[in-house]
């Protein structure tokens, strides 16, 4: 299944290359809800909050309340209070990334408190990786930890994982299927894969190992679409592109 992504920065939906360079932006954030109406799940990430440069809470609240699909929200969720607030807006689940780690180790105390306050089934832990190691702080800091090493220890604190192959994020070069197969072998919990996914072949390969595909650039540029069940199909870009500003 394809899961489309709305990454928010300065009140706009954006796509970044490896989390650094702006590739495109969409002014009509609410219009994306209509574009994505046939997808069962939507990811909404507050990039400003993740990088401690502001907040897009107003947009997140609106997207959660107006969206007919299940909305999962991440970016800047560092406290149980914030998690509870986002869930109160109608988010199906919250995505926790940087806050899952402290001092280069798993933040067990925080995660235990989060589970106590919102419940394990409401939590997705994001393991964003570059060069095989976990990134935090808006992908600005690289830890020594590798996802395959910490996944078993994180299982008690979440219902599933979101794993981004940052090396290819936003590049439209395709993703690393072998890397995701390695992650699949260390846990039975659901995993959503992200980072460079651009083709139906990749999405189907991920489905064979029981992974969903979180897709950004390939949807915004019109290379991938899906029917109402979330089943992917490759489409011609003409008429499928989302109107955007390229950089």
C-alpha positions in Angstrom: 0.0 0.0 0.0 1.1 3.5 -0.8 1.0 6.1 1.9 1.3 9.7 0.6 3.2 12.3 2.7 2.6 15.9 3.4 5.8 17.5 4.8 5.1 20.9 6.2 7.6 23.8 6.2 6.6 27.5 6.6 3.0 26.7 6.0 3.6 24.9 2.7 3.9 21.3 1.7 7.5 20.6 0.5 9.7 17.9 -0.8 13.4 18.0 0.2 16.3 16.1 -1.2 17.9 14.2 1.7 16.2 16.5 4.1 18.4 19.5 3.1 17.7 21.0 -0.4 14.2 22.2 -1.3 13.1 20.5 -4.5 9.5 21.6 -4.7 6.7 23.3 -2.7 2.9 23.3 -2.8 1.0 26.3 -1.6 -2.4 24.7 -1.6 -2.0 22.4 1.4 -5.7 21.7 1.8 -6.0 20.9 -1.8 -3.7 17.9 -1.2 -6.4 16.3 1.0 -8.6 16.1 -2.1 -5.7 14.8 -4.2 -5.1 12.1 -1.6 -8.7 11.3 -0.7 -8.5 7.7 -2.1 -5.5 6.7 0.1 -6.4 4.9 3.3 -3.5 6.5 5.3 -1.8 9.9 5.2 1.5 10.9 6.8 1.8 14.5 7.9 5.2 15.7 9.1 6.0 19.1 10.7 9.5 19.8 9.5 9.7 23.1 11.2 8.9 21.5 14.6 11.4 18.7 13.9 14.1 21.2 13.4 13.0 23.5 16.2 12.3 26.3 13.8 8.6 26.9 14.4 5.4 25.0 14.1 2.7 24.1 11.6 0.2 23.0 14.3 -2.7 25.0 12.7 -2.3 23.1 9.4 -1.9 19.7 11.2 -5.0 20.3 13.2 -7.0 21.2 10.0 -5.7 18.2 8.1 -6.5 15.8 10.9 -10.0 17.2 11.2 -10.9 17.4 7.5 -9.1 14.3 6.2 -11.3 11.3 5.6 -8.3 9.0 5.7 -6.3 7.9 8.8 -3.8 10.6 9.5 -0.5 9.9 11.2 1.5 12.9 12.5 5.2 13.4 13.2 7.7 16.1 13.7 8.6 17.7 17.0 6.7 15.3 19.2 9.0 15.4 22.2 6.6 15.2 25.2 3.7 13.0 26.2 1.6 16.2 26.5 2.3 17.1 22.8 1.5 13.6 21.8 -1.9 13.7 23.6 -2.7 17.1 22.0 -2.0 15.8 18.5 -4.1 12.7 19.1 -6.9 15.0 20.4 -7.0 16.7 17.0 -7.9 13.4 15.3 -4.6 11.9 14.4 -4.8 8.1 14.3 -1.2 7.7 15.5 1.8 9.8 16.4 5.2 9.3 14.9 8.1 9.7 17.3 11.7 10.1 16.0 14.4 12.1 17.8 12.7 11.9 21.2 13.1 8.1 21.1 16.8 8.7 21.7 18.7 10.6 24.3 22.5 10.8 24.8 23.0 8.4 22.0 20.8 5.7 23.6 17.2 4.7 23.6 15.2 7.1 25.8 13.5 4.3 27.7 12.1 6.6 30.4 10.4 8.9 27.9 9.0 6.0 25.8 7.7 4.2 28.9 5.9 7.4 30.0 4.5 7.9 26.4 3.2 4.3 26.3 1.5 4.9 29.7 -0.1 8.1 28.6 -1.3 7.3 25.0 -0.9 3.6 24.6 1.5 1.5 22.6 -0.9 1.1 19.6 -0.9 4.8 19.1 2.9 5.1 18.6 5.0 4.7 15.5 8.7 5.0 16.0 10.7 6.6 13.1 14.1 5.2 12.4 15.6 7.5 9.7 18.9 6.3 8.5 21.8 7.6 6.5 25.0 5.6 5.9 23.4 2.8 7.9 23.1 4.9 11.1 20.1 6.6 12.7 19.6 10.3 12.2 17.9 12.7 14.7 17.2 16.4 15.2 15.6 16.9 11.8 18.2 14.7 10.2 21.0 17.0 11.3 22.7 14.6 13.8 23.9 11.1 13.2 24.0 8.6 16.0 26.3 5.5 16.3 23.2 3.3 16.5 22.0 1.2 13.7 18.3 0.5 13.3 18.7 -3.3 13.1 20.4 -3.1 16.5 17.7 -1.1 18.3 14.5 -2.4 16.8 14.1 -5.3 19.2 14.6 -3.0 22.2 12.1 -0.5 20.8 9.3 -3.0 20.1 7.7 -2.7 23.6 7.2 1.0 23.0 5.4 1.1 19.7 2.9 -0.7 17.4 5.0 -0.2 14.2 8.0 1.5 12.7 8.6 4.0 10.0 12.0 3.6 8.3 13.4 6.2 5.9 16.4 5.5 3.7 17.6 9.1 3.8 20.5 8.4 1.4 18.0 8.5 -1.4 15.2 10.6 0.0 13.8 13.0 -2.6 16.2 11.9 -5.3 13.9 9.7 -7.4 16.7 7.3 -7.7 14.9 4.4 -6.2 15.3 2.9 -2.7 17.5 0.2 -1.2 15.3 -2.9 -1.1 18.1 -5.1 0.4 18.3 -2.7 3.4 14.6 -3.0 4.0 14.7 -6.8 3.8 17.4 -6.7 6.5 15.1 -4.7 8.7 12.2 -7.0 8.0 14.2 -9.9 9.4 14.6 -8.3 12.9 11.0 -7.6 13.7 7.5 -8.9 13.1 5.9 -5.5 13.8 4.6 -3.5 10.8 7.2 -1.4 9.0 6.5 1.4 6.5 9.4 2.1 4.2 10.4 5.5 2.8 13.2 7.2 0.9 13.5 7.3 -2.8 10.7 5.0 -3.7 9.7 5.8 -7.3 8.2 2.7 -9.0 5.5 0.1 -8.8 8.2 -2.6 -8.9 9.6 -1.2 -5.6 6.2 -0.9 -4.0 5.3 -4.5 -4.9 8.7 -5.7 -3.7 8.0 -4.1 -0.3 4.5 -5.6 -0.2 6.0 -9.0 -0.6 7.8 -8.5 2.7 4.7 -7.0 4.3 5.8 -3.4 4.2 3.9 -0.3 3.2 5.5 2.4 1.1 5.5 6.1 2.2 5.9 8.1 -1.0 6.5 11.8 -1.5 8.3 13.0 -4.6 7.0 10.2 -6.9 3.4 11.2 -6.1 4.0 15.0 -6.3 5.7 14.6 -9.7 3.0 12.3 -11.1 5.1 9.1 -11.4 3.1 7.0 -9.0 -0.6 7.0 -8.1 -3.0 4.5 -6.5 -6.6 3.5 -6.6 -8.9 3.8 -3.6 -7.5 0.6 -2.0 -4.0 2.0 -2.0 -2.8 -0.4 -4.7 -0.1 1.4 -6.8 0.0 1.9 -10.5 2.5 3.8 -12.6 1.0 6.6 -14.5 2.1 9.2 -17.1 3.0 12.5 -15.5 0.7 14.5 -17.7 -2.4 15.4 -15.8 -1.2 13.7 -12.7 1.4 16.1 -11.4 0.4 18.1 -8.3 0.8 21.8 -9.1 4.0 22.9 -7.4 6.8 25.4 -7.4 10.1 23.7 -8.4 13.5 24.8 -7.1 
